[in-house]
């Protein structure tokens, strides 16, 4: 059993055939993850963002439980990294980060997610459920980023092509 206090981490990298500028447009869009996974539904900026220190509210649902969380941008270096802390920037329930690095073929996108050490909007739901969500979350995050049909890499590349044609 994975314990929240252990701060379980998932980190996955994928190479995308697009320049960092195009990939940045996607990873700095707080609503894009809703297209790739089922738990996160949408987000709204509570303050001007994206920017370091900006706040947004995320709306989530998992196995019948619904919750919203406040998050703060804790890492923001345009074209390099975008990360946020959930629930409390000083004692986050989770920290999510996207890091970009240029490669000869385009961009390497690294996704890093750490649960804890603080509570999150899901903590109360986990305590009420006979099935803890934590053991299922790391494989879910890996699957979200690395799924083969259709992969977020392929979706990202398709979104980049679509945005290029529509601008």
N, C-alpha and C positions, 0 to 999 in steps of 0.2 A: 504494500500500500504506500503510495506516495503521500507525503505529508506536506501541507502548505508551508509549514515552518522551514522545510528544507529548501524552499525556493526552486522547485523544479523548472528546468530550462529546456526549451526546444530551440535549436538553431539549424536552419536549412539554407543552402545557397542554390541559386539557379542562374544559368547564363541566358541572357535575353539578347536577341539579335536586333538591338536598337540602341541609339546613343543615350547616355545618361539623362540628357534633357527631356527626352520622351518618357523614359521610365520614371523620372522625377514627377512629371505631371500626374502619373498614376498613383505613386506611393504617397504623395502629399495630399491626395483626395481622400478625406476621412470617410467617405461613403463607398469607396471602391471595394473594400473587403466584403460588403454585403452581397456583391455579385459572385463571390467565390466560396461562400460557406453559409451554413444555415443558422448559426447562433446569433450573429450580429445582424441586426435588421436595418439600422440607419443611425446617423449622427447629425447633430446640429451644433454649430459654433455658438458658444455662450458669450465669447468675446472675439475680437478681431483675430482671425487666424487664416492660414497657418502662420505661426510665429512662436518663438520661444516664450513660454509662460502662458500662451493662449489656452483657454478652457473650452471644452466641448462636452456635450452630453451624448452618450451612446445608449441606444435602445436594443435590448437583447431578449432572446427567448430560447429556451432549451428544455426539451421534454416536458412541455406544459408550464414551465416556470417562466415568468416574465420579470424583467428588472431593467432599471436604467442606472447608469453610472456617470459620474463626472470624471473627466480626464484632463490632464494638463500636459502640454507639450514640454518635454524635458530635454529633448535633443532636437536641434533644428539647424542644420547646415545645408543650405540649398545645394542641390545636386549631389550631396554626400550622405546625409542621414536625416531621418525623421522618426522621432520616438515620443511616446507618451506614457505617463503613469496614471493608473486607474485608481480612483477613490481618494487617494491622498498622495500628493507628490513627495512627501517626506516618509511615508510608510505605505507604499503602494500595494494594492491588491494584486496588481500585475503590471508589468512593464513590457510594452510592445515597441520594437524598433525595426526599421528598415534601413539598411546601409547599402549604398551603391558604390561600385568601383568600376572604372572604365577598363575594358578588355579589348584586345585586337578585334574581336568579333562583335563588340557592343558593350554590354553592361553585365556585371555580376551583381545580382540582387541577393542580399543576405537578410533573412528574416530571423529575428531573435525575440523570443517571448519567455519571460520569467514570471511565474506565479509567486505571489507573496512579496514580502513577508506579512504584509497587513491584510486585513479582510477586504473582500470585494462585494459587489452586488450579488454574486453567486454564493457567497459563504452561507447566508441564511438558508438558501434553497438546498444546499448540500446537506445541511444539518437536518432538514425535514425529510430528505429522501433516503430510501433504503439503499439506493445506488449512488455512491460517491461519484461526482463528475471528474475528479482529478485523474483517476487512472485512464479515462477515455480521452482526455484532452490532448496530451502530447501526440498520440497517433493521429488524432483528428487534425491537429495543426500541421503535422508532416504531410498528411494526405491532402490537405487544403492547398499547400504550396507545390507539392510534387505529383499530384494525381496525373495519370497519363491520359485520360480521356474526359474532357479536354483539360489540359493542364493550365494553371495560372500563367505559365510562361507563354503558352500558345494563345491564351485569351489576351494576355498583355500585348503580345505582338499583333493580334488582330485588332485590339482597341487602338493601338498606335497607328496601324494602317488606316483604320476608319477615321480617326481624328485628323490624320494627315490629309485624307481626301475631303473631309468636311470643312477644312479651314482654308 
